[in-house]
Amino acid sequence: MTDRPLIGVSTYLETGARWGVWELEAALLPAGYPRLVQRAGGLAVMLPPDAPEHAAATLARLDGLVIAGGPDVEPVRYGAEPDSRTGPPARARDTWELALIEAALAARLPLLGVCRGMQLLNVARGGTLVQHIEGHAEVVGAFGGHPVKPVPGTLYAGVVPEEAFVPTYHHQAVERLGTGLVPSAHAADGTVEALELPSAPGWVLGVQWHPEMGEDVRVMRALVEAAARRS
């Protein structure tokens, strides 16, 4: 690719971020995300929360979109009461990222959801989440890993055709699939580990794991290549 596609990655606001002599509110993104975009052949740009009405204008300047991992989606978004183990809401981020997802689907912009991003894609399509599962975040604050098996014939299987060991850290998962979404990979316990929207005219994939914490660039490279074809 001679022109590297511009890939936006959603970020989040945190109070009390510290660097040097400063302790201030900051728009944060783990460095693994832009590094993975760059390794996959794209240019990375950070997208801090904004007013939802600005989502379409923001995406008009991009070639692809990544919705990054992060805190639990607020259960009210999918019509549920919060479980005692569900984390505190991140309402501004939910609102912004849902607007980004809707705008990306409307614009046929290549879209990759990572962990929370996959769950939010499912919620955006009317699906629901299991608010707590065991075995996918075994040590607090440390990534684990497990194998995921692709569903033959899916978009994901075309990118990663074999069973792959992936970095993982999540305690929630997809329950009821949203409209048009199909599972494209599973963990050994049956958890949906990837989903996609085959009816969409654009490239749409969500993965429950964290490719930014591993060495395999194939999923991100597929997004970047889809973005290059579109641009």
C-alpha positions as CSV (number, residue, x, y, z in Angstrom):
1,M,0.0,0.0,0.0
2,T,1.5,3.3,-1.0
3,D,-1.1,5.4,0.8
4,R,-1.5,4.2,4.4
5,P,-5.2,4.2,5.4
6,L,-6.2,6.5,8.3
7,I,-7.7,4.3,11.1
8,G,-9.5,6.0,14.0
9,V,-9.4,4.3,17.4
10,S,-11.8,5.3,20.1
11,T,-10.4,6.5,23.5
12,Y,-11.7,7.3,26.9
13,L,-11.4,10.1,29.4
14,E,-9.8,9.4,32.8
15,T,-9.5,11.7,35.8
16,G,-6.3,11.6,37.8
17,A,-4.0,10.5,35.0
18,R,-0.4,11.1,36.0
19,W,2.8,11.9,34.0
20,G,5.8,14.0,35.0
21,V,4.6,16.7,37.4
22,W,1.0,16.5,36.2
23,E,-2.2,14.8,37.4
24,L,-5.0,15.8,35.0
25,E,-7.9,14.5,33.1
26,A,-6.6,12.8,30.0
27,A,-7.8,11.0,26.8
28,L,-6.2,7.6,27.1
29,L,-5.6,4.7,24.8
30,P,-3.2,1.8,25.5
31,A,-0.3,2.1,23.2
32,G,-0.8,-1.4,21.8
33,Y,-3.7,-0.2,19.7
34,P,-1.9,2.5,17.6
35,R,1.2,0.2,17.4
36,L,-0.9,-2.6,16.0
37,V,-2.5,-0.3,13.5
38,Q,0.9,0.9,12.4
39,R,2.3,-2.7,12.2
40,A,-0.7,-3.7,10.1
41,G,0.1,-0.9,7.5
42,G,-2.3,1.9,8.7
43,L,-2.0,5.3,10.3
44,A,-3.6,5.6,13.7
45,V,-5.6,8.6,15.0
46,M,-7.1,8.8,18.5
47,L,-10.8,9.6,18.8
48,P,-11.7,11.0,22.3
49,P,-15.4,11.2,23.3
50,D,-17.4,13.9,21.6
51,A,-21.0,14.9,21.0
52,P,-22.8,12.1,19.2
53,E,-24.0,14.4,16.5
54,H,-20.3,14.8,15.4
55,A,-19.8,11.1,14.8
56,A,-20.6,11.1,11.0
57,A,-18.4,14.2,10.4
58,T,-15.5,12.6,12.3
59,L,-15.7,9.4,10.3
60,A,-16.0,11.2,7.0
61,R,-12.2,11.9,7.4
62,L,-11.3,8.3,8.2
63,D,-10.8,5.1,6.2
64,G,-11.5,2.7,9.0
65,L,-12.6,2.6,12.6
66,V,-11.6,0.5,15.7
67,I,-13.8,0.6,18.8
68,A,-11.3,-0.2,21.6
69,G,-11.7,-2.3,24.7
70,G,-12.6,-0.8,28.1
71,P,-15.2,-0.7,30.8
72,D,-18.5,-2.6,30.9
73,V,-21.4,-1.4,28.8
74,E,-24.1,0.1,31.0
75,P,-26.8,-2.6,31.2
76,V,-29.6,-0.1,30.6
77,R,-28.4,0.0,27.0
78,Y,-29.7,-3.5,26.5
79,G,-32.6,-3.4,28.9
80,A,-31.1,-5.1,31.9
81,E,-30.6,-4.3,35.6
82,P,-27.0,-4.1,36.6
83,D,-25.4,-7.2,38.2
84,S,-23.5,-6.6,41.4
85,R,-20.3,-7.6,39.5
86,T,-20.8,-5.1,36.6
87,G,-18.5,-2.2,36.7
88,P,-19.5,1.5,37.0
89,P,-21.1,3.1,33.9
90,A,-19.1,5.1,31.4
91,R,-22.1,6.9,29.9
92,A,-20.2,9.5,27.8
93,R,-18.2,6.8,26.2
94,D,-21.2,4.5,25.6
95,T,-23.0,7.4,23.9
96,W,-20.0,8.4,21.7
97,E,-19.0,4.9,20.7
98,L,-22.6,3.8,19.9
99,A,-22.8,6.9,17.7
100,L,-19.6,6.0,16.0
101,I,-20.8,2.4,15.3
102,E,-24.1,3.6,13.9
103,A,-22.3,6.2,11.7
104,A,-19.7,3.6,10.5
105,L,-22.4,1.2,9.5
106,A,-24.4,3.9,7.7
107,A,-21.2,5.1,5.9
108,R,-20.1,1.5,5.1
109,L,-16.8,2.3,6.9
110,P,-14.7,-0.8,7.8
111,L,-15.3,-1.4,11.5
112,L,-13.4,-3.6,14.0
113,G,-14.7,-3.9,17.6
114,V,-12.3,-5.1,20.3
115,C,-13.6,-6.7,23.5
116,R,-16.0,-4.0,24.8
117,G,-16.1,-2.8,21.2
118,M,-17.5,-6.2,20.1
119,Q,-20.0,-6.2,22.9
120,L,-21.1,-2.6,22.0
121,L,-21.6,-3.6,18.4
122,N,-23.9,-6.4,19.6
123,V,-25.8,-3.9,21.8
124,A,-26.0,-1.4,18.9
125,R,-27.8,-4.1,16.9
126,G,-30.3,-4.9,19.7
127,G,-28.4,-7.7,21.3
128,T,-27.8,-8.4,25.0
129,L,-24.8,-9.3,27.2
130,V,-24.1,-11.8,29.9
131,Q,-22.9,-9.6,32.8
132,H,-20.5,-12.1,34.3
133,I,-18.7,-15.2,33.2
134,E,-15.8,-17.1,34.8
135,G,-12.5,-18.1,33.3
136,H,-11.8,-15.3,30.8
137,A,-10.1,-12.9,33.2
138,E,-8.4,-15.1,35.8
139,V,-6.0,-12.6,37.3
140,V,-7.2,-9.0,37.9
141,G,-5.1,-6.6,35.9
142,A,-3.3,-9.3,33.9
143,F,-4.1,-10.6,30.4
144,G,-4.5,-14.3,30.1
145,G,-5.1,-16.4,26.9
146,H,-7.0,-19.3,25.5
147,P,-7.7,-20.8,22.0
148,V,-10.6,-19.7,19.8
149,K,-11.9,-21.7,16.9
150,P,-13.2,-20.0,13.8
151,V,-16.6,-20.8,12.2
152,P,-16.0,-22.1,8.7
153,G,-17.2,-19.8,5.9
154,T,-17.1,-16.6,7.9
155,L,-15.2,-13.4,7.4
156,Y,-13.1,-14.2,10.4
157,A,-12.3,-17.7,9.2
158,G,-11.1,-16.2,5.9
159,V,-8.6,-14.1,7.9
160,V,-7.6,-16.7,10.5
161,P,-8.6,-20.1,9.2
162,E,-7.0,-22.2,12.1
163,E,-7.7,-22.4,15.8
164,A,-5.6,-19.6,17.4
165,F,-4.4,-18.8,20.9
166,V,-5.4,-15.2,21.7
167,P,-4.8,-12.7,24.5
168,T,-7.9,-12.3,26.6
169,Y,-9.3,-10.2,29.5
170,H,-13.1,-9.9,29.9
171,H,-15.8,-11.0,32.4
172,Q,-18.8,-10.3,30.2
173,A,-19.8,-11.8,26.9
174,V,-22.5,-11.8,24.1
175,E,-25.8,-13.4,25.1
176,R,-28.5,-12.8,22.5
177,L,-27.0,-11.8,19.1
178,G,-28.1,-8.5,17.7
179,T,-30.0,-8.2,14.4
180,G,-28.0,-9.6,11.4
181,L,-25.0,-10.6,13.5
182,V,-23.6,-14.1,13.3
183,P,-20.9,-15.8,15.5
184,S,-17.6,-16.4,13.7
185,A,-15.4,-17.8,16.5
186,H,-16.0,-19.6,19.8
187,A,-14.0,-20.4,22.9
188,A,-14.0,-24.0,24.1
189,D,-16.8,-23.2,26.6
190,G,-19.0,-22.0,23.8
191,T,-18.5,-18.2,24.5
192,V,-18.9,-16.2,21.3
193,E,-15.4,-14.9,20.7
194,A,-16.0,-13.2,17.3
195,L,-19.0,-11.9,15.4
196,E,-19.7,-10.2,12.2
197,L,-22.4,-8.6,10.1
198,P,-22.6,-10.4,6.7
199,S,-25.6,-8.4,5.6
200,A,-23.6,-5.2,5.8
201,P,-22.2,-3.8,2.6
202,G,-19.0,-2.9,4.4
203,W,-16.4,-4.9,6.4
204,V,-17.7,-5.4,10.0
205,L,-16.0,-7.7,12.6
206,G,-15.9,-7.9,16.4
207,V,-13.4,-9.9,18.4
208,Q,-13.8,-10.6,22.1
209,W,-10.0,-10.8,22.7
210,H,-7.3,-8.2,22.6
211,P,-5.2,-8.5,19.4
212,E,-3.3,-5.3,20.5
213,M,-1.7,-7.4,23.2
214,G,-0.4,-10.1,20.9
215,E,1.9,-10.6,17.9
216,D,-0.7,-11.7,15.3
217,V,-1.5,-8.7,13.1
218,R,-3.9,-10.6,10.7
219,V,-7.2,-9.2,12.1
220,M,-6.0,-5.6,12.1
221,R,-4.3,-6.1,8.7
222,A,-7.6,-7.3,7.3
223,L,-9.3,-4.1,8.6
224,V,-6.5,-1.9,7.1
225,E,-6.7,-3.7,3.7
226,A,-10.5,-3.2,3.7
227,A,-10.0,0.5,4.5
228,A,-7.4,0.7,1.7
229,R,-9.9,-0.8,-0.8
230,R,-12.6,1.6,0.3
231,S,-10.4,4.7,0.1
